[in-house]
Amino acid sequence: SLDELTRMVLVNAVHFHAKWKHQFNTYETYPRLFWFSDTESRDVPMMYIQEEFAYKNFIVKGFSALKLSYSGERMSMLVLLPNKRDGLAALEQRLSKLDLANIRNQMKISDVKVYVPKFKIDFSLDLNDALTTLGMGRMFSDEAEFPDLLESGGPLKVSKAVHKAFIEVNEAGTEAAAATKYRGSYRSYSPSTPRPTKEFKADHPFIYALLSNDKGVYFIGKVTNPA
């Protein structure tokens, strides 16, 4: 928030707006159960599509992974779903040791029935304490020095540092509200060599990450309450 005493605002913004390579059909979105724990659940708008996606169940690690590509295929959303409904905490503990690029490289193209909830997340975090812990606390004090920012050379300090993030995922894509195209259910597989259909049902808390093919992770978060 700004007021008459505000003399400096530092802003670092990233905006991502893209459509899915395979858009979900809005007619396939229905209320379906999302489990917050082993015993608690509630109906949420659950999207559905059957398509070819990069997928793998990392059984030993306790989660399955799905890659949802965006149009142009330079960016994708990697969804990590615990194999257990209450497995998010364990997955979060393991996350720092996971190489997301390596996980993505191990995934195979499969025919997958995908259930993913629509979700919208608005997140805000005060960074004052974190930056002070990192040794940058002086800029918040009266001893702060920013001599090159003001011609007058008057006193100047940072009063607050805030990180805000917003993400919305729907049938069309991420941070997008566009019409979806209809996709039929026909497949071109030979009857003699059928591919088994996998199921990826994100009906309990999961982790998602926005990745680029060349620059790594842009955004990472978790969905615990998509309603």
N, C-alpha and C positions, 0 to 999 in steps of 0.2 A: 504494500500500500504506500502511496505517495502523499506527501503533504507539503506545506509551504517551506518546511525546513530541509526538504530533500535537495541535495546539490549534485548528486551523482548516482546514476543507475548503471550497473554492469549487467549486461544481458548476454547469455549464451543460449541460442535457440536452435533446435533441430526439428524440422517438419517433414513428415513422411506421409505421402498420400498415394496409394496405388490400388489397382484392381487385381483380383486373383487371375491367374492364368486359367484356372477352371473355376468359374463362378458358381456359387451355390444357387439353386433354384429357390426363390422365395416360397413357392408352393409346397416345397418339401420341409419347410420350417414349421415345427409343431412344438407345443409344450411337452417336454419330457423331463423325467426325474433327474435332478443333479444332487449327488450325495455329498453333503458337507462332512459327514463322518459315517461310521458303519451303521448308525441308527437314525441319523437325521437327513432328510431330503426335502426338496421342494421342486415344483415344476418351473422350468425356465425355457425360453425360446431356444430350441436346439436345431441347428442347421444340419442338413444331410446331403451327402453326395456320394456316388460310387464312380470312381475314376482310377486312373493309373497315377500313383504317387510313390515317391521314395519312402520306404518304410522298413523298420526292423524292430523286433522285440529283443531287447538286451536282457535276457532272462536272468543272468547272473547278477547284473547291476540293478535289477528290480524295476525296470521301466521299459516302455516302448516309445519309439520316436517316429514322427511323421513330418515330412517336409511339404509345406504348402507354398508353391511358387507363385510369385506375382508376375503379371504381364511383362514380357521382356526377359524374364528369368534371370535378371541381374540380382534380384533380391528375393528372399524367401522368409517364411516364418517356420521355425523349427519348434514343434510342440513335443514336450517330454511329459509323458503320462505315466505316473506310478502304476505298477501292476496291482497294487493294493489300494483300496479306497482311502486308507489312512496313511499312505506312504509318502505324502508330500514332505514331511519333516526330514525323513531319511534321505530323500532325493536332494533336498536343499543342502544337507550336510555334505553330500557327495559332490555337489555341483562345482565347487572350487577346484576339484581334482579332475573334472571332466574336460576333455578337449572337444568342444562342439564341432570344430572342423573335422576332426577325426571321426566323430560319431556320424556326421553327415556323409563322409566318404564311405562308411561301412554299410550304409543303407542301400537297399535294392528296390528297383521299380517293381511294384506289385499292384494287382487289382485290389483296391481297398474300399470298403464301406466306411465312410467317415461320418462321425457324429461329433460336432463341435458347437458349444453354446455361443450365441452372440454375447459380446461383452463390451463394456465401456468402463474404463478406469481413469480416474483423475487423482493424481498423487502429488503431494507437496511435502517437502522436507527442508527443515531449517539446517543450514550448513555451518552456522557460526561455531558450534562446539566441535564439529568434525575438523574444520579448517584450523581452529585453535590447537587441537590435538596434533595436527600435522606441522605445528610451528609457525602458523601464519596469523596468530592472534593479534599481532601488533597493529594490523590494518583496521581492527575494530576499536582500538584505543585512541586516546588523545595524543599518543606518541606517533601515530601514523604519519607517514610522509609520502605525498604524491606531488613533488615539486614540478613535474612536467605536465600536469593536467590542468593547472590554473595559471593564467597569466598574472593574476594578482598575487599569487603565492600565499593565499590565505589558508587557514587550517582546513583540513579535509580528512575525513575518515569514512570507513564503510560501517554503516549501522547494522546492516542485515544482509545475509547471503542466503538465497532460497533457491532450491531446485524444484521445478514443477514438471510433471510429465502427464501427458494425456494420450490415451490410445483407445480407438473404437474399432471393433471388428464385427463386420456384418456380412451378408450374402455377397455383396459386390466386391468387398476387399477390406482394406484397412484405412480408416479415416475417409471413407467414401460413401456416398449415398446415391448410387446409380442403379438403373434398371438392370436386372439380370437376364441372361439369355437362357433359353430352355435347352437342356441337353437330353437327348434320348438315352435309352438304356441298352442300345445294341452294342455288341462287342464284335471285334474282328478276329477273335481267336479261332484257330482251327479246332474243329470238334475232336480231332485225334490227339491234340496237345493242349488240353484245357489248363488254364492257370487257376490255382486255388485262390479263392477270394479271402482276403484278410478283413478283420474288423478293428477299427480304431474308434473306440467310444469314450470320448472325454466327458464322462458323466460324474467326475469327481475332481478335486483340485489338481491343477497341473501347472507346469512352467512353460513359458513361451519365450522365444528370442527372435528378434528381427536380425537377419544376417545378410551381408552382401557376399558375393562370390570372391571378392578380392580384398576386402577391408575388414572382415570379421564382424563382430557383434556391434550393432547400433543401439539396441534396446533389449532389455531382458526384464521379465517380471513374472508374476504368478497370478493365477485366477483361482480364487477361493469362494467367491460369491458373485456369479455372473448375472444374477437377477437384478 
